[in-house]
Amino acid sequence: MLTVIATIASKNIDAEVVLTALENLQKYSRQEVGCLRYELSVKRDSDNTEYLVSEQWASQEHFEAHKQEPHYKAFGTQVTGLVTSSNIDVYSTIG
């Protein structure tokens, strides 16, 4: 099993567009085979919005298949130029 933690930041002016794209990604990702959990969280300050995406996948193969899905690729297109930083960390479950 894998746990994926992604952080995505944007300027507040772009936050609603990024949120809509993330909510769409969440909706369709939760329907994928091998998706055990897919949660969104948000933190705002006066200038920026940061999103935390916490995912669990049954296997590396399921996560790799997720990255090939049309909704995953569409997300990248939808937020191009709106994201000020992003990071994805992948952890393997122990035990």
QUIDA-V214802 format. One record per residue. N is the residue number from 1. RES is the residue in one letter. D_FIRST is the distance of its C-alpha to the first C-alpha in Angstrom with 2 decimals. Layout:
n->N res->RES d_first->D_FIRST
n->N res->RES d_first->D_FIRST
This chain:
n->1 res->M d_first->0.00
n->2 res->L d_first->3.81
n->3 res->T d_first->6.93
n->4 res->V d_first->10.03
n->5 res->I d_first->13.45
n->6 res->A d_first->16.47
n->7 res->T d_first->20.08
n->8 res->I d_first->22.90
n->9 res->A d_first->26.54
n->10 res->S d_first->29.74
n->11 res->K d_first->33.35
n->12 res->N d_first->34.22
n->13 res->I d_first->36.46
n->14 res->D d_first->33.49
n->15 res->A d_first->31.10
n->16 res->E d_first->31.73
n->17 res->V d_first->31.14
n->18 res->V d_first->27.82
n->19 res->L d_first->26.83
n->20 res->T d_first->27.86
n->21 res->A d_first->25.81
n->22 res->L d_first->22.67
n->23 res->E d_first->23.34
n->24 res->N d_first->23.71
n->25 res->L d_first->20.46
n->26 res->Q d_first->18.71
n->27 res->K d_first->20.63
n->28 res->Y d_first->19.72
n->29 res->S d_first->16.06
n->30 res->R d_first->15.60
n->31 res->Q d_first->17.20
n->32 res->E d_first->14.91
n->33 res->V d_first->13.14
n->34 res->G d_first->9.37
n->35 res->C d_first->10.04
n->36 res->L d_first->9.20
n->37 res->R d_first->11.21
n->38 res->Y d_first->13.60
n->39 res->E d_first->16.28
n->40 res->L d_first->19.32
n->41 res->S d_first->21.55
n->42 res->V d_first->24.83
n->43 res->K d_first->27.25
n->44 res->R d_first->30.75
n->45 res->D d_first->33.69
n->46 res->S d_first->37.10
n->47 res->D d_first->36.13
n->48 res->N d_first->32.40
n->49 res->T d_first->29.45
n->50 res->E d_first->25.93
n->51 res->Y d_first->22.87
n->52 res->L d_first->19.49
n->53 res->V d_first->16.61
n->54 res->S d_first->13.43
n->55 res->E d_first->10.55
n->56 res->Q d_first->7.07
n->57 res->W d_first->5.77
n->58 res->A d_first->4.60
n->59 res->S d_first->4.87
n->60 res->Q d_first->7.32
n->61 res->E d_first->9.99
n->62 res->H d_first->9.50
n->63 res->F d_first->9.67
n->64 res->E d_first->12.61
n->65 res->A d_first->14.21
n->66 res->H d_first->14.11
n->67 res->K d_first->16.15
n->68 res->Q d_first->18.68
n->69 res->E d_first->19.38
n->70 res->P d_first->22.91
n->71 res->H d_first->22.08
n->72 res->Y d_first->19.93
n->73 res->K d_first->22.89
n->74 res->A d_first->25.37
n->75 res->F d_first->23.93
n->76 res->G d_first->24.66
n->77 res->T d_first->28.14
n->78 res->Q d_first->28.83
n->79 res->V d_first->28.22
n->80 res->T d_first->29.82
n->81 res->G d_first->32.39
n->82 res->L d_first->31.29
n->83 res->V d_first->28.39
n->84 res->T d_first->29.77
n->85 res->S d_first->26.57
n->86 res->S d_first->22.86
n->87 res->N d_first->19.93
n->88 res->I d_first->16.25
n->89 res->D d_first->13.97
n->90 res->V d_first->10.43
n->91 res->Y d_first->8.64
n->92 res->S d_first->6.17
n->93 res->T d_first->5.43
n->94 res->I d_first->8.50
n->95 res->G d_first->9.64
